Amino acid sequence: MENTSAERIEELVLKQRAFYATGTTRDIKWRVGQLKAFRKGLEKWEKHIMDALWQDLHKSYEEAYISEFGLVYGEIREAIRKTPKWAKRRCKPTPLTVLPSSSYIVREPLGCTLIVSPWNYPVQLLLNPLVGCISAGCTAILKPSPYVPNVSKALEDMIADTFPEEYIAVVQGNRVVNGELFKHRYDLVFLTGSPSLGRIAMEAQSKYLTPMVLELGGKSPCIVDRDANLKLAAKRIAWGKCLNSGQTCIAPDYLFLHKDIKEAFVKEFKAALKELYPEGTENSDKFVHIVKESAFERLESYLAGATILAGGHHDRSRLWMEPTLLDNVSPDSPVMQEEIFGPIFPVMTFQDRSEVVSFVTARDKPLAFYYFGKSAAAWEIIGQTTSGGACINDTIMHIANSNIPFGGVGNSGMGNYHSERSFLAFSHERAVVKSPTWIDAPFRYMPYKFFGIIKRML
């Protein structure tokens, strides 16, 4: 895919700043109209984008709809219905010291924004933030990933067919384009990607003091305690790891199994894979492939010399890798040093939950945390650790509820979004105090004759 030129990027930034300055995007009815146009555009281009997802990732229609389109449609639907409420001026309580003034919060758009998305969920992770952007009244330059060229081109065509470029536009290309984009000043950068890319963006934008929402990643632990429902745990964990072939920022990254249930869990895990893929994953049209050869080679290197409990088969020519359990994994092994982003599961064991707490808290804060076992123990271990989000007796599903925030913490990101939080991510909450002119209380003025009264009021 051809890189968008530096001149073209500068042209779009200037066009969008000029358009935002007209005030057009501040009108609430106009925003709702744009959300409706967005929905129509996505419906029109849905099949074309679905075909591109199959070409680039071997992603089935069912998985694409569940994990990409369905979430975006849901966000658009809610934003159309609730944007007028979200954008409404709010009257807030006023303390005695400020009376008879009245106090308000005005939610105003931040302005011109940049949205950068990765390749693993190229539709959802580009368009979900865009819902919040449009709802809040901002403009946006969108940067999809070059690693899924067919999807990125389809998204570019959809955006160009739906919106004027001075409002919403797409730029394409590799890291060189990222560098050119990050040279310009924005009112918000919303980036989903790796921690290393997040650092690059933060460093480049630091001279502008640009606010950022960073959705990054990390090694999300998955703990199965001795009293867990092993059959259900194995099925939900296998599903969470196989979704998008493990190429999910909130995929369970490594397994921590209680020593007493290790063998039983492995047996149930194999049975769960058989249930999910009765004919195996090699020729399944429901199993996503690895995105590119360099990623496949990295995953393949984790298998070299490893003890394989289940799976292990792979075919580089088709970028297919079977879901695989690795045994006797050392915390210092290469597979435990970075986010795996593939269908490989290192297995470690524990005897006491304190071992898990010590291990997790000694490392970077993960984007997700999964625990299978009794509720009391789950809340106890959640209270002793931290992560962007968490599930008890499940995986992945916290992203599916727009009523709770989705985002990272520490190395796994900053800020959150979904539903109203997406609106707020692209908004500034402006404090306004309105004072009357029919009265002017003397208490605040020098030389503070009424200081004793003021002191008691404060």
Stockholm file with secondary structure:
# STOCKHOLM 1.0

chainA/1-458         MENTSAERIEELVLKQRAFYATGTTRDIKWRVGQLKAFRKGLEKWEKHIMDALWQDLHKSYEEAYISEFGLVYGEIREAIRKTPKWAKRRCKPTPLTVLPSSSYIVREPLGCTLIVSPWNYPVQLLLNPLVGCISAGCTAILKPSPYVPNVSKALEDMIADTFPEEYIAVVQGNRVVNGELFKHRYDLVFLTGSPSLGRIAMEAQSKYLTPMVLELGGKSPCIVDRDANLKLAAKRIAWGKCLNSGQTCIAPDYLFLHKDIKEAFVKEFKAALKELYPEGTENSDKFVHIVKESAFERLESYLAGATILAGGHHDRSRLWMEPTLLDNVSPDSPVMQEEIFGPIFPVMTFQDRSEVVSFVTARDKPLAFYYFGKSAAAWEIIGQTTSGGACINDTIMHIANSNIPFGGVGNSGMGNYHSERSFLAFSHERAVVKSPTWIDAPFRYMPYKFFGIIKRML
#=GR chainA/1-458 SS CCCCCHHHHHHHHHHHHHHHHTTGGGCHHHHHHHHHHHHHHHHHHHHHHHHHHHHHHCCCHHHHIIIIIHHHHHHHHHHHHHHHHHTSCEEECCCGGGTTCEEEEEEEECCEEEEECCSSSTTHHHHHHHHHHHHHTCEEEEECCTTSHHHHHHHHHHHHHHSCTTTEEECCCSHHHHHHHHTSCCSEEEEESCHHHHHHHHHHHGGGTCCEEEECCCCCEEEECTTSCHHHHHHHHHHHHHGGGGCCTTSCCEEEEEGGGHHHHHHHHHHHHHHHCTTCSTTCTTSCCCSCHHHHHHHHHHHTTCEEEECCCEEGGGTEECCEEEESCCTTSGGGTSCCCSSEEEEEEESSHHHHHHHHHTSCCCSEEEEESCHHHHHHHHHTCCCSEEEESCSSGGGGCTTSCEECCGGGEECEESTHHHHHHTEEEEEEEECCSSCCCSTTSTTCTTHHHHHHHC
#=GC SS_cons         CCCCCHHHHHHHHHHHHHHHHTTGGGCHHHHHHHHHHHHHHHHHHHHHHHHHHHHHHCCCHHHHIIIIIHHHHHHHHHHHHHHHHHTSCEEECCCGGGTTCEEEEEEEECCEEEEECCSSSTTHHHHHHHHHHHHHTCEEEEECCTTSHHHHHHHHHHHHHHSCTTTEEECCCSHHHHHHHHTSCCSEEEEESCHHHHHHHHHHHGGGTCCEEEECCCCCEEEECTTSCHHHHHHHHHHHHHGGGGCCTTSCCEEEEEGGGHHHHHHHHHHHHHHHCTTCSTTCTTSCCCSCHHHHHHHHHHHTTCEEEECCCEEGGGTEECCEEEESCCTTSGGGTSCCCSSEEEEEEESSHHHHHHHHHTSCCCSEEEEESCHHHHHHHHHTCCCSEEEESCSSGGGGCTTSCEECCGGGEECEESTHHHHHHTEEEEEEEECCSSCCCSTTSTTCTTHHHHHHHC
//
